[in-house]
Amino acid sequence: MNESLHFIVQKHNGYWSARCLDFTLYAVGESDTEARSKLHTEIEEFLYASIEGDDKEFVAQLLLRRAPWQDWALFYFVLFVQNCWLMQDRIGKAFKESVPQGPYRHA
């Protein structure tokens, strides 16, 4: 069985943050790639410490901690927007345009 983890990557003033919502872990970097790489390393260390390391007696509590609902709401909102963006070629596009002002002439 292959489990998926949920992530949010955001740009802030001069840095990027990456969050793992499933374990409430957080990393920052100068690029989104660096922040994600640091977070992956942090997840590996967290899992080792939780399952085989000094914290293994607390494994149930550690592996079941989740991010607050606001982070999950943001995750699903961003996922929804991304999916809508990807589907625009299949379902069409909505747009607004200005109607030209001025005298109309029939040819």
Secondary structure, DSSP 8 states (H G I E B T S, - for coil): ------EEEEE-SS-EEEEETTTTEEEEESSHHHHHHHHHHHHHHHHHHHHTSTTGGGHHHHHT----HHHHHHHHHHHHHHHHHHHHHHH----------S-----
